[in-house]
Amino acid sequence: MVAFVFLADSSIARRLLQKWSLGYHTHFILTLNIGYFMKVIWSWFNSSVLLLLALHGSVGAYEVNDRYTVSSAYLKYQKDYPQISLVDVQPSGKIQFDRVYANIDGRELHADLFHPTLEEGQQPLATIVMIHGGGWNSGNKAHFFPLASAMAQRGYLAVTVEYRLAPAAQYPAGLQDVNAAIVWLKQQADTLNINPNKFVLVGGSSGGHMAALLANSAEEPLFHAGNMDMSTQVQAVIDLDGVLDVSQGDGLKHEDKNGDANSAMGKWLGGNFAQQTERWQAVSTALRINENSPPFLFLSSGHMRFAAGHDLVFEKLTNLGIVHKMASFAPAPHTFWLFHPWFNQVVEKVDQFIQQNVVQVGASISQ
């Protein structure tokens, strides 16, 4: 038996990587065929994840970009937002770490399940699937640990999902991964004691973009790697500052960056707007609103470049009679949901919206 230690996004990890001449921003982690899951320790202060895994079987490697971390964002925001502080994780129920939901070409994809503490016979109020941000090429599911823990304490099953990132895995790989996670959860509805018809997608930044896109395109075959026998339709979506239209206007201007194929969106889609026009249009939620679109909540930092397309989305939802709401936390940093003093307000907004539109169906249309 061989034990491996992996530290991500911490000063210790960076010193080790420097010593090993692997660089600061790109390193490799091992994908393990796990015989026994030993221990996970989470330290939110420096966004460090320590995984101790026992190895049985084959080992593969894949590239990880740690460009965006909670700790780096915290240091960046301190000057403009001196009131900012990090959020502690305070779990109160069972947490199932690193459960394998898919295996793609030898790479395991994992999800973390934060369970509520319930009385015998009770079900979670709903299942919330969380998609982390990081510009489609960075970040990790641990970013949503505090929010997942907080929502579990309010009676939800909260699930943070790992998905493949660009440039190693371009569009539509990550979208297919999240849908695979939803199918995996619904297949275990009886075991997990959840209602497969009470699912919510939550995403932040690029993860918010993905959440909104998937929630409004459940029937898109391209976003499903396997068969579509089980629906991935969700009953609500909550977008935390994720762009909604990159086919025109401010969304195109800021994401295409004057035709830079190496922009975050360009790397994910395999080219700039001129090179991959159909793909840029295909990932624009504003062009996918339909009669099956779920209730929609958009939480904004006040930096309107990240809300690009919300006006068209809301216009279409209004015409279809579908519940929608927008709340602004301005002035706030882009990833406000990761920090105090905004975190508790986010928890309240998310809980209230899900209660009204999933747990207690029948809310009126937003005005």
C-alpha positions as CSV (number, residue, x, y, z in Angstrom):
1,M,0.0,0.0,0.0
2,V,1.4,3.4,-1.0
3,A,0.1,6.7,0.4
4,F,0.1,9.9,-1.7
5,V,-0.2,13.4,-0.3
6,F,-1.6,16.2,-2.6
7,L,-1.7,19.9,-1.4
8,A,-3.5,22.3,-3.7
9,D,-3.5,26.1,-3.6
10,S,-1.4,26.5,-0.5
11,S,1.9,28.2,0.2
12,I,3.3,24.8,1.2
13,A,2.4,23.3,-2.1
14,R,3.9,26.2,-3.9
15,R,7.2,25.8,-2.1
16,L,7.3,22.1,-2.9
17,L,6.4,22.7,-6.6
18,Q,9.2,25.3,-6.8
19,K,11.6,22.9,-5.2
20,W,10.6,20.2,-7.7
21,S,10.9,22.7,-10.5
22,L,7.3,22.2,-11.5
23,G,6.4,25.9,-11.6
24,Y,3.9,28.0,-9.7
25,H,0.8,28.0,-11.8
26,T,0.7,24.6,-13.5
27,H,1.3,21.3,-11.9
28,F,0.2,17.7,-12.1
29,I,-1.8,15.5,-9.7
30,L,-2.3,11.8,-9.8
31,T,-5.6,10.2,-10.7
32,L,-5.8,7.1,-8.5
33,N,-7.7,3.9,-8.8
34,I,-8.7,4.1,-5.1
35,G,-8.8,1.0,-3.0
36,Y,-9.5,2.8,0.2
37,F,-10.4,6.4,1.0
38,M,-8.5,7.5,4.1
39,K,-8.9,11.1,5.0
40,V,-9.7,14.6,3.8
41,I,-8.7,17.7,5.7
42,W,-9.9,21.1,4.6
43,S,-8.3,24.4,5.6
44,W,-10.3,27.3,4.2
45,F,-7.9,30.0,5.3
46,N,-5.4,29.2,2.6
47,S,-7.7,27.2,0.3
48,S,-5.6,24.1,1.0
49,V,-6.9,20.6,0.4
50,L,-5.0,17.7,1.8
51,L,-5.8,14.3,0.3
52,L,-4.4,11.1,1.7
53,L,-5.2,8.3,-0.6
54,A,-4.2,4.6,-0.5
55,L,-3.3,3.2,-3.9
56,H,-4.4,-0.1,-5.5
57,G,-4.0,-0.3,-9.2
58,S,-3.1,2.0,-12.1
59,V,-2.1,5.6,-11.9
60,G,-2.7,8.4,-14.5
61,A,-1.8,12.1,-14.6
62,Y,-3.6,15.2,-15.7
63,E,-2.7,18.8,-15.7
64,V,-4.2,21.2,-13.2
65,N,-4.1,25.0,-13.5
66,D,-4.2,26.7,-10.1
67,R,-4.4,30.3,-11.5
68,Y,-7.5,31.1,-9.6
69,T,-7.6,30.3,-5.9
70,V,-9.7,31.7,-3.0
71,S,-6.5,32.8,-1.2
72,S,-5.2,34.7,-4.3
73,A,-8.6,36.4,-4.7
74,Y,-8.7,37.4,-1.1
75,L,-5.3,39.1,-1.3
76,K,-6.3,40.8,-4.5
77,Y,-9.5,42.2,-3.1
78,Q,-8.2,43.4,0.3
79,K,-7.2,46.9,-1.0
80,D,-10.6,47.8,-2.5
81,Y,-12.7,45.9,0.1
82,P,-10.9,46.2,3.4
83,Q,-14.0,44.7,5.2
84,I,-13.5,41.4,3.4
85,S,-12.7,38.2,5.3
86,L,-12.6,34.5,4.6
87,V,-15.4,32.1,5.4
88,D,-14.9,29.1,7.7
89,V,-16.5,25.7,6.9
90,Q,-18.6,24.6,9.8
91,P,-20.2,21.2,8.8
92,S,-22.9,19.8,11.0
93,G,-23.9,16.6,9.1
94,K,-22.3,13.8,7.1
95,I,-20.0,14.7,4.3
96,Q,-19.0,12.2,1.6
97,F,-15.8,13.4,0.0
98,D,-14.5,12.5,-3.5
99,R,-17.2,10.0,-4.6
100,V,-16.5,8.9,-8.2
101,Y,-19.4,9.8,-10.4
102,A,-17.7,9.1,-13.8
103,N,-14.5,7.7,-15.3
104,I,-13.5,9.4,-18.6
105,D,-10.5,7.8,-20.4
106,G,-9.0,6.6,-17.1
107,R,-9.6,9.8,-15.2
108,E,-11.9,9.7,-12.3
109,L,-14.4,12.6,-11.7
110,H,-15.5,13.2,-8.2
111,A,-18.3,14.9,-6.2
112,D,-18.6,15.8,-2.6
113,L,-21.9,15.3,-0.9
114,F,-22.9,17.5,2.0
115,H,-25.8,15.9,3.8
116,P,-28.4,17.6,6.0
117,T,-29.1,16.3,9.5
118,L,-32.7,15.0,9.3
119,E,-35.2,13.2,11.4
120,E,-36.1,9.7,10.5
121,G,-38.3,9.6,7.4
122,Q,-37.4,13.1,6.3
123,Q,-36.0,13.9,2.8
124,P,-33.6,16.8,1.9
125,L,-35.6,19.8,0.8
126,A,-33.9,19.6,-2.6
127,T,-30.6,18.6,-4.2
128,I,-28.3,21.5,-5.1
129,V,-25.5,20.8,-7.6
130,M,-22.8,23.4,-7.4
131,I,-20.4,24.3,-10.3
132,H,-17.2,26.2,-9.3
133,G,-15.7,29.1,-11.3
134,G,-12.3,29.8,-12.6
135,G,-12.6,30.9,-16.2
136,W,-13.4,27.4,-17.6
137,N,-9.8,26.5,-17.1
138,S,-9.1,26.8,-13.4
139,G,-10.6,26.5,-9.9
140,N,-11.8,23.4,-8.1
141,K,-14.9,22.1,-6.3
142,A,-13.5,23.0,-2.9
143,H,-14.4,26.7,-3.6
144,F,-18.0,25.9,-2.8
145,F,-17.4,24.0,0.5
146,P,-18.6,26.8,2.7
147,L,-21.8,27.4,0.7
148,A,-22.5,23.7,0.4
149,S,-22.1,23.3,4.2
150,A,-24.4,26.2,4.9
151,M,-27.1,24.9,2.6
152,A,-26.8,21.4,4.1
153,Q,-27.4,23.0,7.5
154,R,-30.7,24.4,6.0
155,G,-31.9,21.0,5.0
156,Y,-30.6,20.5,1.5
157,L,-28.3,17.9,0.0
158,A,-25.5,20.1,-1.5
159,V,-23.1,18.5,-4.0
160,T,-19.9,20.1,-5.3
161,V,-18.8,18.7,-8.6
162,E,-15.4,18.3,-10.2
163,Y,-15.4,18.7,-14.0
164,R,-12.7,18.7,-16.8
165,L,-11.2,22.0,-17.6
166,A,-9.7,23.7,-20.7
167,P,-7.4,23.6,-22.5
168,A,-6.9,19.9,-21.8
169,A,-10.7,19.3,-22.1
170,Q,-12.4,21.9,-24.3
171,Y,-16.1,22.5,-24.8
172,P,-18.4,20.6,-24.3
173,A,-16.5,18.3,-22.0
174,G,-17.2,20.2,-18.7
175,L,-20.9,20.5,-19.6
176,Q,-21.1,16.8,-20.2
177,D,-19.4,16.1,-16.9
178,V,-21.9,18.1,-14.9
179,N,-24.9,16.4,-16.7
180,A,-23.3,13.1,-15.9
181,A,-23.1,14.1,-12.2
182,I,-26.8,15.0,-12.3
183,V,-27.7,11.6,-13.8
184,W,-25.5,9.8,-11.3
185,L,-27.3,11.5,-8.4
186,K,-30.8,10.8,-9.8
187,Q,-29.9,7.2,-10.4
188,Q,-29.2,7.0,-6.6
189,A,-32.3,8.8,-5.6
190,D,-33.6,6.0,-3.4
191,T,-30.2,5.4,-1.8
192,L,-29.7,9.1,-1.1
193,N,-33.3,9.6,-0.1
194,I,-33.7,12.5,-2.5
195,N,-36.5,13.6,-4.8
196,P,-35.2,13.4,-8.5
197,N,-37.7,16.2,-9.4
198,K,-36.3,18.7,-6.9
199,F,-32.9,19.6,-8.3
200,V,-31.2,23.0,-8.4
201,L,-28.1,24.2,-10.3
202,V,-25.9,26.8,-8.6
203,G,-22.7,28.2,-10.2
204,G,-20.3,31.0,-9.7
205,S,-18.6,33.1,-12.4
206,S,-17.8,30.7,-15.3
207,G,-19.6,28.1,-13.2
208,G,-22.6,30.4,-13.1
209,H,-22.5,30.6,-16.9
210,M,-22.4,26.8,-17.2
211,A,-25.3,26.4,-14.7
212,A,-27.5,28.8,-16.6
213,L,-26.6,27.2,-19.9
214,L,-27.3,23.7,-18.7
215,A,-30.5,24.6,-16.9
216,N,-31.9,26.0,-20.2
217,S,-30.6,23.2,-22.5
218,A,-31.5,19.9,-20.8
219,E,-32.5,18.4,-24.1
220,E,-29.3,19.3,-26.0
221,P,-27.6,16.0,-27.1
222,L,-24.2,17.7,-27.4
223,F,-24.2,18.3,-23.6
224,H,-24.7,14.6,-22.9
225,A,-21.8,12.2,-23.3
226,G,-24.0,9.1,-23.0
227,N,-27.7,8.3,-23.6
228,M,-30.4,10.7,-22.6
229,D,-32.8,8.2,-21.0
230,M,-32.7,10.1,-17.7
231,S,-33.6,13.8,-17.8
232,T,-31.2,16.4,-16.5
233,Q,-33.9,19.0,-16.2
234,V,-33.6,21.0,-13.0
235,Q,-36.3,22.9,-11.2
236,A,-34.4,26.1,-10.6
237,V,-31.0,27.7,-11.4
238,I,-29.0,30.3,-9.5
239,D,-26.3,32.2,-11.4
240,L,-23.7,34.0,-9.3
241,D,-22.2,36.7,-11.6
242,G,-21.9,34.4,-14.7
243,V,-22.2,35.9,-18.1
244,L,-25.4,35.0,-20.0
245,D,-24.7,36.1,-23.6
246,V,-21.3,36.0,-25.3
247,S,-22.7,36.3,-28.9
248,Q,-23.1,40.0,-28.9
249,G,-22.8,43.3,-26.9
250,D,-20.8,43.6,-23.7
251,G,-20.5,39.8,-23.3
252,L,-18.8,39.4,-26.6
253,K,-16.7,42.5,-26.1
254,H,-15.3,41.3,-22.8
255,E,-14.9,37.6,-23.5
256,D,-13.6,37.8,-27.0
257,K,-11.1,40.5,-26.1
258,N,-10.8,41.8,-29.7
259,G,-10.5,38.4,-31.2
260,D,-8.0,36.9,-28.8
261,A,-8.1,33.2,-29.3
262,N,-6.2,32.8,-26.0
263,S,-8.9,34.5,-23.9
264,A,-10.5,32.3,-21.3
265,M,-13.6,31.7,-23.4
266,G,-11.5,31.3,-26.5
267,K,-9.4,28.6,-24.9
268,W,-12.5,26.8,-23.8
269,L,-14.3,27.0,-27.1
270,G,-11.2,26.4,-29.3
271,G,-11.1,29.8,-30.9
272,N,-12.3,33.4,-30.9
273,F,-15.7,34.5,-32.0
274,A,-14.8,34.7,-35.7
275,Q,-13.2,31.3,-35.7
276,Q,-15.9,29.5,-33.7
277,T,-19.0,31.6,-34.1
278,E,-21.5,28.7,-33.8
279,R,-19.9,27.6,-30.5
280,W,-20.0,31.1,-29.0
281,Q,-23.7,31.3,-29.9
282,A,-24.4,27.8,-28.6
283,V,-23.1,28.7,-25.1
284,S,-25.1,31.9,-24.9
285,T,-27.9,31.3,-22.4
286,A,-29.8,34.3,-23.8
287,L,-30.3,32.3,-27.0
288,R,-31.6,29.2,-25.3
289,I,-34.5,30.4,-23.2
290,N,-37.5,28.2,-23.9
291,E,-40.9,27.1,-22.4
292,N,-39.1,24.5,-20.3
293,S,-36.6,27.0,-18.7
294,P,-36.7,26.8,-14.9
295,P,-37.1,29.7,-12.4
296,F,-34.0,31.8,-12.5
297,L,-32.1,33.8,-9.9
298,F,-29.2,36.1,-10.8
299,L,-27.0,37.4,-8.0
300,S,-24.8,40.3,-9.2
301,S,-21.6,41.9,-7.9
302,G,-22.6,45.1,-9.6
303,H,-19.9,44.7,-12.2
304,M,-22.2,44.6,-15.1
305,R,-19.9,43.0,-17.6
306,F,-20.6,39.7,-15.7
307,A,-24.3,40.3,-16.1
308,A,-24.1,40.7,-19.8
309,G,-27.3,39.2,-21.4
310,H,-29.4,39.3,-18.3
311,D,-31.8,41.9,-19.8
312,L,-32.5,39.7,-22.9
313,V,-32.9,36.6,-20.6
314,F,-35.3,38.3,-18.3
315,E,-37.3,39.7,-21.3
316,K,-37.8,36.2,-22.7
317,L,-38.6,34.7,-19.3
318,T,-41.2,37.4,-18.7
319,N,-42.8,36.6,-22.1
320,L,-43.0,32.9,-21.1
321,G,-44.3,33.6,-17.6
322,I,-41.3,32.0,-15.9
323,V,-40.2,33.2,-12.5
324,H,-37.0,35.3,-12.4
325,K,-35.3,37.6,-10.1
326,M,-32.1,39.6,-9.9
327,A,-30.3,40.9,-6.7
328,S,-27.2,43.1,-6.6
329,F,-24.6,43.1,-3.9
330,A,-22.8,46.2,-5.2
331,P,-20.3,47.3,-4.3
332,A,-18.8,43.9,-4.1
333,P,-15.9,42.0,-5.6
334,H,-16.7,39.6,-8.5
335,T,-16.6,36.4,-6.4
336,F,-18.4,37.9,-3.5
337,W,-20.1,34.6,-2.5
338,L,-16.7,33.3,-1.3
339,F,-16.2,36.0,1.4
340,H,-17.7,37.8,4.3
341,P,-19.6,40.2,4.6
342,W,-21.6,39.0,1.6
343,F,-21.6,35.2,2.3
344,N,-24.5,35.1,4.7
345,Q,-26.6,37.3,2.5
346,V,-26.0,34.9,-0.4
347,V,-27.1,32.0,1.7
348,E,-30.3,33.8,2.6
349,K,-31.1,34.7,-1.0
350,V,-30.4,31.2,-2.3
351,D,-32.4,29.5,0.4
352,Q,-35.3,31.9,-0.1
353,F,-35.4,31.4,-3.8
354,I,-35.3,27.6,-3.6
355,Q,-37.9,27.6,-0.9
356,Q,-40.3,29.7,-3.0
357,N,-39.8,28.0,-6.3
358,V,-38.8,24.4,-5.6
359,V,-39.8,23.4,-2.1
360,Q,-43.0,25.4,-2.2
361,V,-43.9,25.6,-5.8
362,G,-46.1,28.5,-7.0
363,A,-44.3,31.8,-6.7
364,S,-45.5,34.7,-8.7
365,I,-43.5,36.2,-11.7
366,S,-40.9,38.8,-10.7
367,Q,-41.6,42.3,-11.5
